[in-house]
Amino acid sequence: MTRNSAFSTPGTLCFNTCVARLFPDISITSVAEYWNARPCNVRHSPREVGTREYFDEVEARKYFVEPHIPQFAEFPRWNGKRVLEIGCGIGTDTINFARHGARVTAVDLSERSVEIARKRARVYGLEQQITFYVADAEALSRTVSVEPYDLVYSFGVLHHTPRPPRAVEQIRRYMRPGSTLKIMVYHRRSTKAMGILLWHGKGRVWDLDRVVAQYSEAEMGCPVTYTYLPREIESLLWGFRIRKMSVEHIFPYRVSDYVRYRYHRVWYYRLMPDAVFRWLESHFGWHLCVTAEV
């Protein structure tokens, strides 16, 4: 699906106000504590954290399971450009932007994640191309100097902050005409959300957001997880021109094998023709990938 217009609707402020009420009692501190205790993808390799072998395996596993990321990020496109990554985690995409010649400012709320990402930059000799900050996306300008970037990139992050509209308003400050925004947020009309709702939520549609937050990540108990429909992204990104919106990623592997670093598909995905699986993924995948401009 593709959108090619600027969105300015009366419902925008209503949507942004309502969505922020879904997690009214969640502090940014509790979100930071969750991700400090379990940085995203930190268990993608059994090797010693911080070694080159560890980082190589983390990257290989991440892009094997989520092969759409390199195509979405377009790493080579940003050679010689300035990239602001909001929510860098342990630095897999960060390193690939820098590896392809970008000058990267990488930000994460989790001190532990940034610590690991810094080690990663040193291991690959890319520390001169990357500036790291521990910062809150909802108050980014308090930490990161406001300057224009060619790309603002945030993959799987904005749906985990208590007030996503505040983060989007901060993002605007780092963009100018010609800048690109690329974000991934979770897709509500996905097989994963439906599975969580049926298995853990017992079909309680009205409780979807709370149940999805509890079970959205490999480690249970994430304080905040929003899911979005495409029309809600249009509201969230009011004032941006959405150039492309696509749905990606169904995780097809048996979890019991995956945690042992084996990749065996669940039986019904194993029987499914590739073309059918890709159709399902493009309509009911977990990742809603959006490219926009100011």
N, C-alpha and C positions, 0 to 999 in steps of 0.2 A: 504494500500500500504506500502511496506517495501523497504528500500534501505540498502545495505550492502557493501559499498565500500568507498574508499577515493576519493574525487573529486578534480581534478586538471586540469582545462580546460583553454584554451587560452581566452575563453569568460568571464572568471570570473571578471577580472579587468574592462572590458568593461561594464558588467552588473552593477557592484558596482558603477562605475562612473556615468552611466546613471540614475540609480535609485536615486542617491543623487541629481540629477538635477530636480526632480519632484517638490520639494518644496524649490527652491533656496533662497527665501527671508525670510524664517521662522527662527527666532532665538530660541534658547533653552529657553530664557527668556519668550517668548510668550507661549511656551508649558507649562512651569511651572505655569504661570499665569492662564492658562485654567484649569489645574488640581487642583490648589489651590482653585479656585472658586467652583469647583464641583468634589471633590474626588470620585473616582470610587466606586459605590455601597453604597455611604453614605446615600441614600434614601431607602435602602432596609428594613428599619424599621421606623415606625412613632414614636417610643419611643424616650426618651431623649438620644441624642448622648453621649456616654461615660459610660452608665449604662450597667450592665451585661445583663439585659433584651434586651437592644438594640443590643448588640453584638451577643447574642444568636439568635435573630431573623434575623440579617444580614446573619449569617452563614447558618441558615436553609434555607433561601430564595435563597441564592447563589447556594447552592449545590442541591436544588430542581430543579432550572431552568437549572443548568449546572452540571448534575450528573456525567459527564465524568471526572470532575476535580480530585476527590480523586483517581480514578483508574490511571489517567495519572501521578499524582504527586507521587503516591506510598508512602504516608506518613510514614507507619511503617517501610519501607525499610531503612530509614535514621536514625534510632535509634542509638545514639552514634556517628553519622557522622557529618561532617561540611557542612552546606548548606549556599550558597550565593544566596539570592533572590534579583533579580534586578527588581525593580518596585513592591514593596510590597503593595502599596496602603494603605488601612486602616487595613491590616493585617490578613485577613481571612485565607489564606494559611500559612502565617507566624506562626500563633498560632498553626495550626495543625502540622506543622513540629516540633515545640517545644513541643507540647503536646505528640508527639510520641517519644521524646527523642533526637531530633537533637539539635545541637548547631548552631544557626542561626545568620547570618549577613544579615540584611534586609535594603535595600536601596531604596529610592524613590526620584524623583526630586521635589515632592510637599511637602513643609514644613507642610502644613495643614494635609496631609495624614499621614505623619510620626508622627505628634502630636497625632492624633487619634489612630494610631497603638500602640504608646507607652502606652496610656491609656488602651488599650485593654490588653497588656501584664501585666500591673499592676493588672487589674481586675481579670485575671486568675492566678495570681501569677507566671508568667513565665518570668518576666523581667530579671532574672539572666541567662536565656538561650538565650536571644536575644540581639544583639547589633544593634542599629539603626543608620543610616546615611542619611542625605540629600545630594544627590550627583547626578551628571549627568552621565548617562551610557556611554556617548561618551568620558568621561574623568574620569572614575571611579578611576583610580590609583592615581589621585590627592588627593583623599579623603580617600579611603579604602586601607589599607596596602596590598601589593601584596603577597598573600600566597596561597597555593593550597587548593582547596575545593573538597570534594567528589561529591557534586552536585552543579551545577549552574543552577538556575531555574528562568525563566522569562516568566510569563503567561500574554499575551495580552499587551506587553509593547514595544517591539522592533519596531513594526510598527508605533509607535507614536513618535519616535525620528527622527529629520530631516535627520540624516546620519546613518542608521542602520549598514553599514559596519564598521564604527568606533566603534560602541558598540561591535560588534562581535570581533574585534581585541582586545578590552579591555578584553572581556570575556576569550579569549585564555590565558591571563596572569594569570588567577586564576585557571587554570586547569593543570593537569599532567596526564601521562598515567594511566588509570584506573578511571579518573574523568568522570562524566556524565553531559551532558548538556540537559536540557529539556526546550523547548520554545514553546509558542503558538503565531502564527501570523494569521492575517486574510486571508482567502482563496478567491482569486479573482473569481473563478468559483463556486460561491455560490448563493443560492437563495436570500440571503440578498443583495449581490452586484448587482445581476440582478434586484432586486426590486428597489433599489436606482437608478440604471441607468435608468430604464424605467419610474419610477414615478417622480423623481426629475431631472434627466438628460435628459429626453425626448429622450432617445436612443442615446445620443451623446457619442459613445464608446471612442472617442479620449479624452474626458473630464472625463473619469471614475475616475481617482485618485482624482481630485479636488472635484468632486461631492460626492464621497464616504467619503472623509475627512469631508465634511460639514455635512453629515448625518449619520456617522458611529456610533455615540454614542447617548445615551438618551438625553443628552444636546447638541444641535446643535452647529456647529462652531468649531469643533476640528481642531487645526491648521495643524496637520500632521496625515494622516492615509495612510499607504501603504497597498496594498493587494498583495498576492503572489500566484504563481503557484508552484507546487512541483519542477519543474525543476529549478526555480529561487531560491528556498531554497538550492538546491544542489550547486548553484553558491555562494549564500550568505555565506554558511557554508563550503566554500572551505577549504580543509585540514582536516575537521572533517570526521569521519566515521558515516554516518547516519544509525542507527540501526532500527529505525521504524518511519514511517510517516503515520498519520491517519487523516481523515477528520471527524469532529464532530460538533454537535450543530446546530439545527434549532430551533428558538424561535417560538413556536406554539400558543402562547396565544394572546388574544385580548388586545391590549395595553390599551384601555379605561378601561378595568377591571383590568389589571395588576397594573396600577398605584394606584388603590384602594385596592391592596393586595387581589385581587380575581383572580382565575386561571381558565378561560374559554377558551377553544381552539377555534381558528378560524374554521368556519364551515367545510372547506375542509380538515383540519387536523383532525377534529373530526370524519369525515366519513372515513378517511384513516385507513386501517388495520395497526396495530403496525409494522408488518414485512415490509410493504411498506414504512412507515414513517422512519424506521431505515435504510432501503436501501437508501432512498433519503438523509437522514442525512449523511450517510457514503460516499456519492459521492458529495453532493452539500451543505454540512454544512459550517458554517461561521468560524469555528476554524480549523486551520491546525496545528496539534500537532506533534512535532518532538522530537525524542530522539536521541542523538548523543554522540560520544566520540572523544577524541583527538587521 
